[in-house]
């Protein structure tokens, strides 16, 4: 005679795999964020924005932004 059907025992292995995969993806996303995020006021990022803004301003015929506008050194 076979075991009676019990729907409560079905799918727990797959649910565990999904939970482990989700935890791994969250860990990967956190690690990438931690290693690559730069705050907008980060001093290392000011040169990039200043150069980009001065190019945009020169194309639009406006005066270029000053370095102080981007939090640069005074």
Residue, then its C-alpha position, 0 to 999 in steps of 0.5 A: x500500500x502506498x503512502x497517503x497524499x499529504x500536500x503539506x510535504x510538497x515543494x519545501x525543497x524548492x522553496x528552500x532553494x528559492x530562499x537561498x538564491x534570494x539571500x545570495x542575490x541580496x548579498x551580491x547587490x549589497x556588495x556591489x553597492x558597497x564597493x561602487x557607490x559614491x555620495x554626490x558630495x564625494x570630493x573624488x566625483x567633483x571633477x567629473x561633474x565639473x568637466x561635464x557641466x562645463x562642456x554642457x554650458x559651452x554648448x548651450x552658450x552659458x557661462x561654465x559652472x564654478x568649481x564651488x558649485x560642485x563642492x570643490x576645494x576653495 
